[in-house]
Amino acid sequence: MRRKKMVLLMTLFLSLSLLIGCKAKQVQSVNPSLKEERPALNSGILSQFEQELTNIVETVSPSVVTIFATQEVTGIEAPFPFPFQIPPQERRSLGSGVIIDYKKGKFYILTNSHVVQNARAIRVRFDRHTEKRARIVGTDPKTDVAVIEVDDKDIQNPESRVAKLGDSDKLKVGQLAIAIGNPYGLERTVTVGVISALRRAIGITQYESFIQTDAAINPGNSGGPLVNIKGEVIGINTAILAEGQGLGFAIPINLAKWVADQLIAKGKVTRGWLGIVIQDITPEMTESLGLKEGVIIAQIMPGSPADKGGLKVGDVVVEVDGQKVSEVRELQFKIMRTEPGKEIDLKVIREGKEVGLRIKVGEMPEDRQIGEVEEGQADLGLALRELTPEEERRLGVKGVLVVRVAPNSLAMQSGIVPGDVILQVGNKPVSNVREFQQSIDALRQAGRESALLLIRRRGNNLFLVLRLK
């Protein structure tokens, strides 16, 4: 009997064990083990990118130098009466530069004009152990480009320090950009980003077509190179916007090299000149002109190449030497970089018809430029009067003077100001108020909703659009 009980207990135990085993397998199938192996990281592409980036920096870094400039500052006033003259004070600035050429035992270093201009003494640091005096070859504040030179004494393999230059005309938004420089004196600091935009103008130099990048640029980076993934210099770091982070700007290397070559060859920059004031076509001008793009000529300097070549106020330039022109900066740079004395072919639209002109480009005087004027638009709400004979002689024009602009009128909101002189309505000159009114009435009768006005303001001409409805 006892034996039967033992057999029964053993049977129950085995059955229970089998049941628990089955349940455990079910639970395991629903909840897999948490001890699975982690996926292997495939870092091949990242490692390759990292290695390439390191190679670029190692290749370019020997071309990057630190620039220390000492400038003499005069005219400092004491905060209280002082019986003696305050002696000139020294101001030290820090920047970067990149070696772009080596010949006849001298390095030629490209940097910013604002780093070295008016410097009494300049020193260049190649590395922690090598620092040498430098001399200014030339500066060009209009583009913020400068070149300095240093002798090659005690510097090994000088040719290997010359940077390779790229082609900034082929840049595209989104491409990688590497900034190398010496921000805050921290030598050969490297930051990486992308090209955020091209052909930017931010109002710090006369000729602007900046590369915008989000690669960090800080004080001391000025003059250092912006480099592409091939290790080629594509720009010269120049400016940051103090109001925002991640907004750095570099001079395109093609423009910087064009300036540098002239500074090295002759110590100054020679630019082409036509003697015109120009502006972009605004959407408001589209109806009056029948054009959506181009550059309209608002003023021509008497006796200038443009005047001699047959250009007229109101002409819209659409092509230069067979290349399309759609905005002011394109025309500015094309003319500026044309060698004086060379003839160029212009295609303009004049009173709706295409006209071809060949003009010999002149050399830009020091105080002249291809001007871009402000744009504006106007509406009725004007009080006008005719110019007196004395005013006509003084201004050298005939037209009607804006005496008052009605408060809260479209004219006031759009920028028309007392003192403006209206010279033309459309293509018709106006010398008195009656002619102005007749021109406006004729346009209204023709069903036009706007009129293109040529206005003289502070010695310059500009086009404005007057809405008629």
C-alpha positions as a Markdown table, in Angstrom:
| # | Residue | x | y | z |
|---|---|---|---|---|
| 1 | Met | 0.0 | 0.0 | 0.0 |
| 2 | Arg | 2.8 | 2.3 | 0.9 |
| 3 | Arg | 4.5 | 1.5 | -2.3 |
| 4 | Lys | 1.4 | 2.4 | -4.3 |
| 5 | Lys | 1.3 | 5.8 | -2.6 |
| 6 | Met | 5.0 | 6.4 | -3.6 |
| 7 | Val | 4.3 | 5.5 | -7.2 |
| 8 | Leu | 1.3 | 7.8 | -7.2 |
| 9 | Leu | 3.3 | 10.7 | -5.7 |
| 10 | Met | 6.1 | 10.2 | -8.3 |
| 11 | Thr | 3.5 | 10.2 | -11.1 |
| 12 | Leu | 2.0 | 13.4 | -9.9 |
| 13 | Phe | 5.4 | 15.1 | -9.5 |
| 14 | Leu | 6.5 | 14.1 | -13.1 |
| 15 | Ser | 3.1 | 15.3 | -14.5 |
| 16 | Leu | 3.5 | 18.6 | -12.7 |
| 17 | Ser | 7.1 | 19.0 | -13.9 |
| 18 | Leu | 6.0 | 18.4 | -17.5 |
| 19 | Leu | 3.2 | 20.9 | -17.2 |
| 20 | Ile | 5.5 | 23.6 | -15.8 |
| 21 | Gly | 8.0 | 22.9 | -18.6 |
| 22 | Cys | 5.3 | 23.4 | -21.2 |
| 23 | Lys | 4.2 | 26.6 | -19.7 |
| 24 | Ala | 7.7 | 27.9 | -19.5 |
| 25 | Lys | 8.2 | 27.3 | -23.2 |
| 26 | Gln | 5.0 | 29.1 | -24.0 |
| 27 | Val | 6.1 | 32.1 | -21.9 |
| 28 | Gln | 9.5 | 32.0 | -23.6 |
| 29 | Ser | 7.9 | 32.1 | -27.1 |
| 30 | Val | 5.8 | 35.1 | -26.2 |
| 31 | Asn | 8.6 | 37.0 | -24.3 |
| 32 | Pro | 11.9 | 36.3 | -26.1 |
| 33 | Ser | 15.1 | 36.5 | -24.0 |
| 34 | Leu | 16.3 | 40.0 | -23.3 |
| 35 | Lys | 19.9 | 38.8 | -23.6 |
| 36 | Glu | 19.9 | 39.1 | -27.4 |
| 37 | Glu | 23.2 | 40.3 | -28.9 |
| 38 | Arg | 23.3 | 44.1 | -29.9 |
| 39 | Pro | 23.7 | 44.7 | -33.7 |
| 40 | Ala | 27.2 | 45.2 | -34.8 |
| 41 | Leu | 28.0 | 48.9 | -35.7 |
| 42 | Asn | 29.0 | 49.4 | -39.3 |
| 43 | Ser | 31.2 | 52.4 | -38.9 |
| 44 | Gly | 33.0 | 52.0 | -42.2 |
| 45 | Ile | 31.5 | 55.0 | -44.0 |
| 46 | Leu | 31.8 | 57.3 | -40.9 |
| 47 | Ser | 35.4 | 56.2 | -40.3 |
| 48 | Gln | 36.2 | 56.9 | -43.9 |
| 49 | Phe | 34.6 | 60.3 | -43.7 |
| 50 | Glu | 36.5 | 61.1 | -40.5 |
| 51 | Gln | 39.8 | 60.0 | -42.0 |
| 52 | Glu | 39.2 | 62.1 | -45.1 |
| 53 | Leu | 38.4 | 65.1 | -43.0 |
| 54 | Thr | 41.5 | 64.6 | -40.9 |
| 55 | Asn | 43.6 | 64.3 | -44.1 |
| 56 | Ile | 42.1 | 67.6 | -45.4 |
| 57 | Val | 43.0 | 69.5 | -42.3 |
| 58 | Glu | 46.5 | 68.1 | -42.2 |
| 59 | Thr | 47.0 | 69.1 | -45.8 |
| 60 | Val | 45.6 | 72.6 | -45.5 |
| 61 | Ser | 46.8 | 73.6 | -42.0 |
| 62 | Pro | 50.5 | 74.3 | -43.0 |
| 63 | Ser | 49.1 | 77.0 | -45.4 |
| 64 | Val | 47.2 | 78.8 | -42.6 |
| 65 | Val | 49.0 | 81.5 | -40.6 |
| 66 | Thr | 48.3 | 83.7 | -37.6 |
| 67 | Ile | 48.6 | 87.5 | -38.3 |
| 68 | Phe | 49.4 | 90.0 | -35.5 |
| 69 | Ala | 48.9 | 93.7 | -36.6 |
| 70 | Thr | 49.8 | 96.8 | -34.6 |
| 71 | Gln | 48.1 | 100.0 | -35.6 |
| 72 | Glu | 48.7 | 103.5 | -34.3 |
| 73 | Val | 45.5 | 105.3 | -33.1 |
| 74 | Thr | 45.5 | 109.0 | -32.9 |
| 75 | Gly | 43.0 | 111.7 | -32.0 |
| 76 | Ile | 42.0 | 110.1 | -28.6 |
| 77 | Glu | 40.3 | 112.6 | -26.4 |
| 78 | Ala | 40.8 | 112.6 | -22.6 |
| 79 | Pro | 37.6 | 112.3 | -20.5 |
| 80 | Phe | 38.7 | 115.4 | -18.6 |
| 81 | Pro | 40.7 | 118.6 | -19.4 |
| 82 | Phe | 44.3 | 117.7 | -19.8 |
| 83 | Pro | 47.1 | 120.2 | -20.4 |
| 84 | Phe | 49.3 | 117.9 | -22.5 |
| 85 | Gln | 48.6 | 116.2 | -25.8 |
| 86 | Ile | 47.8 | 112.5 | -25.5 |
| 87 | Pro | 50.4 | 110.5 | -27.4 |
| 88 | Pro | 49.3 | 108.1 | -30.2 |
| 89 | Gln | 48.1 | 104.8 | -28.8 |
| 90 | Glu | 48.8 | 101.3 | -30.2 |
| 91 | Arg | 46.0 | 98.9 | -31.1 |
| 92 | Arg | 46.7 | 95.3 | -31.8 |
| 93 | Ser | 44.5 | 93.1 | -34.0 |
| 94 | Leu | 44.5 | 89.4 | -34.5 |
| 95 | Gly | 43.6 | 87.6 | -37.7 |
| 96 | Ser | 44.3 | 84.7 | -40.0 |
| 97 | Gly | 45.8 | 84.3 | -43.5 |
| 98 | Val | 46.4 | 81.7 | -46.1 |
| 99 | Ile | 49.5 | 81.3 | -48.3 |
| 100 | Ile | 48.4 | 81.5 | -51.9 |
| 101 | Asp | 51.8 | 81.8 | -53.7 |
| 102 | Tyr | 55.5 | 81.5 | -53.3 |
| 103 | Lys | 58.1 | 82.9 | -55.7 |
| 104 | Lys | 61.6 | 84.5 | -55.5 |
| 105 | Gly | 62.0 | 83.6 | -51.9 |
| 106 | Lys | 58.8 | 85.2 | -50.7 |
| 107 | Phe | 55.4 | 83.9 | -49.4 |
| 108 | Tyr | 52.3 | 85.8 | -50.5 |
| 109 | Ile | 49.6 | 85.6 | -47.9 |
| 110 | Leu | 45.9 | 86.4 | -48.6 |
| 111 | Thr | 43.9 | 88.0 | -45.8 |
| 112 | Asn | 41.3 | 90.6 | -45.1 |
| 113 | Ser | 42.0 | 94.3 | -45.6 |
| 114 | His | 40.5 | 95.1 | -42.2 |
| 115 | Val | 43.1 | 92.9 | -40.5 |
| 116 | Val | 46.2 | 94.8 | -41.7 |
| 117 | Gln | 45.1 | 98.1 | -43.1 |
| 118 | Asn | 47.1 | 101.1 | -41.7 |
| 119 | Ala | 49.2 | 98.7 | -39.6 |
| 120 | Arg | 52.5 | 100.0 | -38.4 |
| 121 | Ala | 53.9 | 96.5 | -37.8 |
| 122 | Ile | 52.8 | 93.1 | -38.9 |
| 123 | Arg | 54.1 | 89.7 | -37.7 |
| 124 | Val | 53.1 | 86.3 | -39.1 |
| 125 | Arg | 53.2 | 83.1 | -37.1 |
| 126 | Phe | 53.7 | 80.0 | -39.1 |
| 127 | Asp | 53.8 | 77.6 | -36.1 |
| 128 | Arg | 54.7 | 77.7 | -32.5 |
| 129 | His | 58.4 | 78.1 | -33.2 |
| 130 | Thr | 58.4 | 80.3 | -36.3 |
| 131 | Glu | 57.2 | 84.0 | -36.3 |
| 132 | Lys | 58.4 | 86.5 | -38.9 |
| 133 | Arg | 57.9 | 90.1 | -39.9 |
| 134 | Ala | 55.6 | 90.9 | -42.9 |
| 135 | Arg | 55.1 | 93.7 | -45.3 |
| 136 | Ile | 51.8 | 94.9 | -46.9 |
| 137 | Val | 51.8 | 94.3 | -50.7 |
| 138 | Gly | 48.4 | 96.0 | -51.1 |
| 139 | Thr | 44.9 | 96.4 | -49.7 |
| 140 | Asp | 41.5 | 96.7 | -51.3 |
| 141 | Pro | 38.9 | 97.9 | -48.8 |
| 142 | Lys | 36.2 | 97.8 | -51.5 |
| 143 | Thr | 36.3 | 94.0 | -51.3 |
| 144 | Asp | 38.1 | 93.6 | -47.9 |
| 145 | Val | 41.0 | 91.8 | -49.5 |
| 146 | Ala | 44.7 | 92.3 | -48.7 |
| 147 | Val | 48.0 | 90.6 | -49.6 |
| 148 | Ile | 51.1 | 90.6 | -47.3 |
| 149 | Glu | 54.5 | 89.1 | -48.0 |
| 150 | Val | 57.0 | 87.3 | -45.8 |
| 151 | Asp | 60.5 | 86.0 | -46.7 |
| 152 | Asp | 61.2 | 82.2 | -46.6 |
| 153 | Lys | 64.3 | 82.2 | -44.4 |
| 154 | Asp | 64.4 | 79.3 | -41.9 |
| 155 | Ile | 61.2 | 77.7 | -43.3 |
| 156 | Gln | 61.6 | 74.2 | -44.7 |
| 157 | Asn | 59.9 | 73.1 | -47.9 |
| 158 | Pro | 58.3 | 76.5 | -48.6 |
| 159 | Glu | 56.5 | 75.3 | -51.8 |
| 160 | Ser | 54.6 | 72.7 | -49.9 |
| 161 | Arg | 52.9 | 75.4 | -47.8 |
| 162 | Val | 51.1 | 77.0 | -50.8 |
| 163 | Ala | 47.4 | 76.2 | -50.6 |
| 164 | Lys | 45.5 | 74.8 | -53.5 |
| 165 | Leu | 42.7 | 77.1 | -54.8 |
| 166 | Gly | 39.3 | 75.9 | -55.9 |
| 167 | Asp | 36.6 | 77.4 | -58.2 |
| 168 | Ser | 34.0 | 79.3 | -56.2 |
| 169 | Asp | 31.9 | 79.8 | -59.4 |
| 170 | Lys | 31.0 | 76.1 | -59.2 |
| 171 | Leu | 29.8 | 76.0 | -55.6 |
| 172 | Lys | 26.3 | 74.8 | -54.7 |
| 173 | Val | 24.2 | 75.3 | -51.6 |
| 174 | Gly | 24.5 | 72.2 | -49.3 |
| 175 | Gln | 28.1 | 71.4 | -50.0 |
| 176 | Leu | 30.4 | 70.8 | -47.1 |
| 177 | Ala | 32.6 | 73.7 | -45.9 |
| 178 | Ile | 35.5 | 73.6 | -43.5 |
| 179 | Ala | 36.7 | 76.8 | -41.8 |
| 180 | Ile | 40.3 | 76.9 | -40.5 |
| 181 | Gly | 41.7 | 79.8 | -38.6 |
| 182 | Asn | 42.9 | 81.2 | -35.3 |
| 183 | Pro | 39.8 | 82.4 | -33.4 |
| 184 | Tyr | 40.7 | 84.2 | -30.2 |
| 185 | Gly | 44.3 | 83.2 | -30.8 |
| 186 | Leu | 43.6 | 79.5 | -30.7 |
| 187 | Glu | 45.7 | 78.4 | -33.6 |
| 188 | Arg | 44.5 | 76.3 | -36.4 |
| 189 | Thr | 41.0 | 75.7 | -35.1 |
| 190 | Val | 38.8 | 73.7 | -37.4 |
| 191 | Thr | 35.0 | 73.9 | -37.7 |
| 192 | Val | 32.8 | 72.1 | -40.2 |
| 193 | Gly | 29.5 | 73.0 | -41.8 |
| 194 | Val | 27.8 | 73.5 | -45.1 |
| 195 | Ile | 27.4 | 76.3 | -47.6 |
| 196 | Ser | 24.1 | 77.8 | -46.6 |
| 197 | Ala | 23.7 | 80.4 | -49.4 |
| 198 | Leu | 25.6 | 82.1 | -52.2 |
| 199 | Arg | 25.8 | 85.7 | -53.5 |
| 200 | Arg | 24.9 | 87.2 | -50.2 |
| 201 | Ala | 25.1 | 91.0 | -49.6 |
| 202 | Ile | 25.2 | 92.2 | -46.0 |
| 203 | Gly | 26.3 | 95.8 | -46.4 |
| 204 | Ile | 29.9 | 95.8 | -45.1 |
| 205 | Thr | 31.9 | 96.3 | -48.4 |
| 206 | Gln | 31.2 | 98.0 | -51.7 |
| 207 | Tyr | 31.4 | 94.8 | -53.8 |
| 208 | Glu | 29.7 | 91.9 | -52.1 |
| 209 | Ser | 28.8 | 88.4 | -53.2 |
| 210 | Phe | 29.5 | 86.4 | -50.1 |
| 211 | Ile | 29.4 | 82.7 | -49.4 |
| 212 | Gln | 27.2 | 82.1 | -46.4 |
| 213 | Thr | 28.2 | 79.1 | -44.2 |
| 214 | Asp | 27.1 | 77.7 | -40.8 |
| 215 | Ala | 30.7 | 76.5 | -40.1 |
| 216 | Ala | 31.5 | 78.5 | -37.0 |
| 217 | Ile | 33.5 | 81.7 | -37.7 |
| 218 | Asn | 34.7 | 83.7 | -34.7 |
| 219 | Pro | 36.9 | 86.8 | -34.1 |
| 220 | Gly | 40.4 | 85.9 | -35.2 |
| 221 | Asn | 39.1 | 83.7 | -38.1 |
| 222 | Ser | 39.1 | 86.7 | -40.4 |
| 223 | Gly | 41.4 | 86.1 | -43.4 |
| 224 | Gly | 41.5 | 82.4 | -42.9 |
| 225 | Pro | 40.4 | 79.9 | -45.6 |
| 226 | Leu | 37.1 | 78.2 | -46.2 |
| 227 | Val | 37.9 | 74.8 | -47.7 |
| 228 | Asn | 35.9 | 72.2 | -49.7 |
| 229 | Ile | 36.1 | 68.4 | -49.3 |
| 230 | Lys | 39.0 | 68.3 | -51.9 |
| 231 | Gly | 41.1 | 70.5 | -49.6 |
| 232 | Glu | 40.8 | 73.5 | -52.0 |
| 233 | Val | 40.3 | 77.0 | -50.7 |
| 234 | Ile | 36.9 | 78.3 | -51.9 |
| 235 | Gly | 36.6 | 81.4 | -49.8 |
| 236 | Ile | 38.3 | 83.8 | -47.4 |
| 237 | Asn | 36.4 | 84.0 | -44.0 |
| 238 | Thr | 35.4 | 87.6 | -43.5 |
| 239 | Ala | 32.5 | 88.4 | -41.2 |
| 240 | Ile | 29.8 | 87.1 | -38.8 |
| 241 | Leu | 26.5 | 88.6 | -37.9 |
| 242 | Ala | 26.5 | 89.6 | -34.3 |
| 243 | Glu | 22.8 | 89.3 | -34.1 |
| 244 | Gly | 22.6 | 85.6 | -35.0 |
| 245 | Gln | 24.5 | 82.3 | -34.5 |
| 246 | Gly | 25.6 | 80.2 | -37.4 |
| 247 | Leu | 25.8 | 83.0 | -39.9 |
| 248 | Gly | 29.3 | 83.3 | -41.3 |
| 249 | Phe | 30.4 | 84.9 | -44.5 |
| 250 | Ala | 33.4 | 84.4 | -46.8 |
| 251 | Ile | 34.7 | 86.2 | -49.9 |
| 252 | Pro | 34.5 | 83.8 | -52.9 |
| 253 | Ile | 38.1 | 82.8 | -53.8 |
| 254 | Asn | 37.7 | 83.7 | -57.5 |
| 255 | Leu | 37.0 | 87.3 | -56.5 |
| 256 | Ala | 39.8 | 87.3 | -53.8 |
| 257 | Lys | 42.3 | 85.8 | -56.3 |
| 258 | Trp | 41.4 | 88.4 | -59.0 |
| 259 | Val | 42.1 | 91.2 | -56.5 |
| 260 | Ala | 45.2 | 89.5 | -55.1 |
| 261 | Asp | 46.8 | 89.0 | -58.5 |
| 262 | Gln | 46.5 | 92.7 | -59.2 |
| 263 | Leu | 47.8 | 93.7 | -55.8 |
| 264 | Ile | 50.8 | 91.5 | -56.3 |
| 265 | Ala | 51.5 | 92.7 | -59.8 |
| 266 | Lys | 51.0 | 96.4 | -59.4 |
| 267 | Gly | 50.0 | 97.2 | -55.8 |
| 268 | Lys | 46.5 | 98.4 | -56.7 |
| 269 | Val | 43.2 | 97.2 | -58.3 |
| 270 | Thr | 42.0 | 98.4 | -61.7 |
| 271 | Arg | 38.3 | 98.1 | -62.4 |
| 272 | Gly | 36.2 | 98.5 | -65.4 |
| 273 | Trp | 33.7 | 101.4 | -65.4 |
| 274 | Leu | 30.7 | 102.5 | -67.5 |
| 275 | Gly | 29.5 | 105.5 | -65.5 |
| 276 | Ile | 26.0 | 104.4 | -64.8 |
| 277 | Val | 23.6 | 104.2 | -61.9 |
| 278 | Ile | 21.5 | 101.1 | -62.1 |
| 279 | Gln | 18.7 | 99.2 | -60.2 |
| 280 | Asp | 16.9 | 95.9 | -60.4 |
| 281 | Ile | 13.4 | 95.7 | -62.0 |
| 282 | Thr | 10.8 | 95.4 | -59.2 |
| 283 | Pro | 7.5 | 93.6 | -59.6 |
| 284 | Glu | 5.8 | 97.0 | -59.7 |
| 285 | Met | 7.9 | 97.9 | -62.8 |
| 286 | Thr | 7.0 | 94.8 | -64.7 |
| 287 | Glu | 3.8 | 96.1 | -66.2 |
| 288 | Ser | 5.3 | 99.4 | -67.3 |
| 289 | Leu | 8.4 | 97.8 | -68.9 |
| 290 | Gly | 6.9 | 94.5 | -70.0 |
| 291 | Leu | 9.9 | 92.7 | -68.5 |
| 292 | Lys | 10.3 | 90.5 | -65.5 |
| 293 | Glu | 14.1 | 90.8 | -65.1 |
| 294 | Gly | 17.1 | 92.8 | -66.2 |
| 295 | Val | 18.9 | 95.8 | -64.9 |
| 296 | Ile | 17.5 | 99.3 | -65.7 |
| 297 | Ile | 19.7 | 102.3 | -66.2 |
| 298 | Ala | 18.6 | 105.2 | -64.0 |
| 299 | Gln | 21.4 | 107.6 | -64.6 |
| 300 | Ile | 24.3 | 108.1 | -67.0 |
| 301 | Met | 27.3 | 110.2 | -66.1 |
| 302 | Pro | 28.0 | 112.9 | -68.8 |
| 303 | Gly | 31.0 | 112.0 | -70.9 |
| 304 | Ser | 31.3 | 108.5 | -69.4 |
| 305 | Pro | 31.8 | 105.4 | -71.5 |
| 306 | Ala | 28.1 | 104.6 | -71.3 |
| 307 | Asp | 27.3 | 108.1 | -72.5 |
| 308 | Lys | 29.8 | 107.8 | -75.4 |
| 309 | Gly | 28.6 | 104.3 | -76.2 |
| 310 | Gly | 24.9 | 105.3 | -76.8 |
| 311 | Leu | 23.3 | 103.9 | -73.6 |
| 312 | Lys | 20.2 | 105.9 | -72.5 |
| 313 | Val | 18.3 | 106.3 | -69.3 |
| 314 | Gly | 15.5 | 103.7 | -69.2 |
| 315 | Asp | 17.5 | 101.1 | -71.2 |
| 316 | Val | 17.2 | 97.7 | -69.6 |
| 317 | Val | 20.4 | 95.6 | -69.8 |
| 318 | Val | 19.6 | 91.9 | -70.4 |
| 319 | Glu | 22.9 | 90.5 | -71.8 |
| 320 | Val | 26.6 | 91.3 | -71.6 |
| 321 | Asp | 28.8 | 89.5 | -74.1 |
| 322 | Gly | 26.1 | 86.9 | -74.7 |
| 323 | Gln | 25.6 | 86.1 | -71.0 |
| 324 | Lys | 22.3 | 86.8 | -69.4 |
| 325 | Val | 22.0 | 89.5 | -66.8 |
| 326 | Ser | 19.1 | 89.4 | -64.3 |
| 327 | Glu | 20.2 | 91.5 | -61.3 |
| 328 | Val | 22.4 | 94.5 | -60.4 |
| 329 | Arg | 25.2 | 92.5 | -58.8 |
| 330 | Glu | 25.7 | 90.4 | -61.9 |
| 331 | Leu | 26.2 | 93.5 | -64.1 |
| 332 | Gln | 28.4 | 95.2 | -61.5 |
| 333 | Phe | 30.8 | 92.3 | -61.3 |
| 334 | Lys | 30.9 | 91.7 | -65.0 |
| 335 | Ile | 31.8 | 95.3 | -65.7 |
| 336 | Met | 34.1 | 95.6 | -62.7 |
| 337 | Arg | 36.2 | 92.6 | -63.9 |
| 338 | Thr | 36.4 | 93.8 | -67.5 |
| 339 | Glu | 39.8 | 95.2 | -68.4 |
| 340 | Pro | 39.7 | 98.9 | -69.2 |
| 341 | Gly | 39.9 | 99.5 | -72.9 |
| 342 | Lys | 38.2 | 96.3 | -73.8 |
| 343 | Glu | 35.0 | 96.5 | -75.8 |
| 344 | Ile | 31.9 | 94.7 | -74.6 |
| 345 | Asp | 28.6 | 93.8 | -76.4 |
| 346 | Leu | 25.4 | 94.8 | -74.6 |
| 347 | Lys | 21.9 | 93.8 | -75.4 |
| 348 | Val | 19.3 | 96.2 | -74.0 |
| 349 | Ile | 15.6 | 96.6 | -74.3 |
| 350 | Arg | 14.7 | 100.2 | -75.3 |
| 351 | Glu | 11.0 | 101.2 | -75.5 |
| 352 | Gly | 10.1 | 97.5 | -76.0 |
| 353 | Lys | 12.6 | 96.9 | -78.7 |
| 354 | Glu | 15.9 | 94.9 | -78.6 |
| 355 | Val | 19.0 | 97.1 | -79.2 |
| 356 | Gly | 22.6 | 95.9 | -79.5 |
| 357 | Leu | 25.5 | 98.2 | -78.4 |
| 358 | Arg | 29.2 | 97.8 | -78.4 |
| 359 | Ile | 30.9 | 100.0 | -75.7 |
| 360 | Lys | 34.5 | 100.4 | -74.7 |
| 361 | Val | 34.9 | 100.0 | -71.0 |
| 362 | Gly | 36.8 | 102.7 | -69.2 |
| 363 | Glu | 38.9 | 102.6 | -66.0 |
| 364 | Met | 37.0 | 103.4 | -62.8 |
| 365 | Pro | 38.1 | 106.6 | -61.1 |
| 366 | Glu | 38.9 | 106.3 | -57.4 |
| 367 | Asp | 35.7 | 108.1 | -56.4 |
| 368 | Arg | 33.3 | 106.4 | -58.9 |
| 369 | Gln | 31.4 | 103.2 | -59.0 |
| 370 | Ile | 28.7 | 101.4 | -60.9 |
| 371 | Gly | 26.0 | 102.6 | -58.6 |
| 372 | Glu | 22.9 | 100.8 | -57.4 |
| 373 | Val | 20.1 | 103.1 | -56.2 |
| 374 | Glu | 17.3 | 102.6 | -53.8 |
| 375 | Glu | 14.0 | 101.3 | -55.1 |
| 376 | Gly | 10.6 | 102.7 | -54.3 |
| 377 | Gln | 7.1 | 103.2 | -55.5 |
| 378 | Ala | 4.7 | 106.0 | -55.3 |
| 379 | Asp | 1.0 | 106.8 | -55.6 |
| 380 | Leu | -1.0 | 110.0 | -55.9 |
| 381 | Gly | -1.0 | 112.4 | -53.0 |
| 382 | Leu | 1.7 | 114.8 | -54.2 |
| 383 | Ala | 1.9 | 118.6 | -54.3 |
| 384 | Leu | 4.1 | 119.6 | -57.3 |
| 385 | Arg | 5.6 | 122.8 | -58.7 |
| 386 | Glu | 7.8 | 123.7 | -61.6 |
| 387 | Leu | 11.6 | 124.3 | -61.1 |
| 388 | Thr | 12.8 | 127.9 | -61.2 |
| 389 | Pro | 15.4 | 128.8 | -63.8 |
| 390 | Glu | 18.0 | 129.0 | -61.0 |
| 391 | Glu | 17.1 | 125.5 | -59.7 |
| 392 | Glu | 17.3 | 124.1 | -63.3 |
| 393 | Arg | 20.8 | 125.6 | -63.6 |
| 394 | Arg | 21.9 | 124.3 | -60.3 |
| 395 | Leu | 20.5 | 120.8 | -60.7 |
| 396 | Gly | 21.2 | 120.6 | -64.4 |
| 397 | Val | 17.8 | 119.1 | -65.1 |
| 398 | Lys | 14.2 | 120.0 | -66.1 |
| 399 | Gly | 11.3 | 118.6 | -64.2 |
| 400 | Val | 8.7 | 119.1 | -61.5 |
| 401 | Leu | 9.5 | 119.4 | -57.8 |
| 402 | Val | 7.7 | 117.4 | -55.1 |
| 403 | Val | 6.7 | 120.1 | -52.6 |
| 404 | Arg | 4.6 | 118.0 | -50.2 |
| 405 | Val | 3.5 | 114.4 | -49.7 |
| 406 | Ala | 0.0 | 113.9 | -48.2 |
| 407 | Pro | 0.1 | 112.3 | -44.7 |
| 408 | Asn | -0.7 | 108.6 | -44.7 |
| 409 | Ser | -0.8 | 108.5 | -48.5 |
| 410 | Leu | 0.6 | 105.7 | -50.6 |
| 411 | Ala | 3.3 | 108.2 | -51.7 |
| 412 | Met | 4.5 | 108.7 | -48.1 |
| 413 | Gln | 4.3 | 105.0 | -47.3 |
| 414 | Ser | 6.3 | 104.1 | -50.4 |
| 415 | Gly | 9.2 | 106.6 | -49.9 |
| 416 | Ile | 8.4 | 109.6 | -52.1 |
| 417 | Val | 9.8 | 112.6 | -50.2 |
| 418 | Pro | 9.6 | 116.4 | -50.6 |
| 419 | Gly | 12.5 | 117.6 | -52.7 |
| 420 | Asp | 12.3 | 114.8 | -55.3 |
| 421 | Val | 12.3 | 116.0 | -58.9 |
| 422 | Ile | 10.2 | 114.1 | -61.4 |
| 423 | Leu | 12.0 | 114.1 | -64.7 |
| 424 | Gln | 10.0 | 111.6 | -66.8 |
| 425 | Val | 6.7 | 109.8 | -66.8 |
| 426 | Gly | 7.2 | 106.6 | -68.8 |
| 427 | Asn | 9.6 | 107.6 | -71.6 |
| 428 | Lys | 8.3 | 111.2 | -71.8 |
| 429 | Pro | 10.2 | 114.0 | -70.2 |
| 430 | Val | 8.2 | 116.5 | -68.1 |
| 431 | Ser | 9.2 | 120.1 | -67.5 |
| 432 | Asn | 6.1 | 121.4 | -65.9 |
| 433 | Val | 3.1 | 120.3 | -63.9 |
| 434 | Arg | 0.8 | 120.4 | -66.9 |
| 435 | Glu | 3.0 | 117.9 | -68.9 |
| 436 | Phe | 3.1 | 115.7 | -65.8 |
| 437 | Gln | -0.7 | 115.7 | -65.6 |
| 438 | Gln | -1.2 | 115.1 | -69.3 |
| 439 | Ser | 1.1 | 112.1 | -69.2 |
| 440 | Ile | -0.7 | 110.6 | -66.2 |
| 441 | Asp | -4.1 | 111.2 | -67.9 |
| 442 | Ala | -2.9 | 109.5 | -71.1 |
| 443 | Leu | -1.8 | 106.4 | -69.2 |
| 444 | Arg | -5.1 | 106.2 | -67.4 |
| 445 | Gln | -7.1 | 106.5 | -70.7 |
| 446 | Ala | -5.0 | 103.6 | -72.1 |
| 447 | Gly | -6.1 | 101.5 | -69.2 |
| 448 | Arg | -2.7 | 101.5 | -67.4 |
| 449 | Glu | -2.7 | 100.9 | -63.7 |
| 450 | Ser | 0.8 | 102.3 | -63.0 |
| 451 | Ala | 3.3 | 104.7 | -64.4 |
| 452 | Leu | 7.1 | 104.5 | -64.3 |
| 453 | Leu | 8.6 | 107.7 | -63.0 |
| 454 | Leu | 12.2 | 108.9 | -63.4 |
| 455 | Ile | 13.2 | 110.9 | -60.3 |
| 456 | Arg | 16.2 | 113.0 | -59.3 |
| 457 | Arg | 17.1 | 112.7 | -55.6 |
| 458 | Arg | 20.2 | 114.1 | -54.0 |
| 459 | Gly | 22.1 | 114.3 | -57.3 |
| 460 | Asn | 21.2 | 110.7 | -58.4 |
| 461 | Asn | 18.4 | 109.4 | -60.7 |
| 462 | Leu | 16.1 | 106.5 | -59.7 |
| 463 | Phe | 13.0 | 105.0 | -61.1 |
| 464 | Leu | 9.8 | 104.7 | -59.1 |
| 465 | Val | 6.4 | 103.3 | -59.9 |
| 466 | Leu | 3.3 | 105.5 | -59.4 |
| 467 | Arg | 0.1 | 103.5 | -59.1 |
| 468 | Leu | -2.8 | 105.1 | -60.9 |
| 469 | Lys | -5.6 | 103.1 | -59.3 |
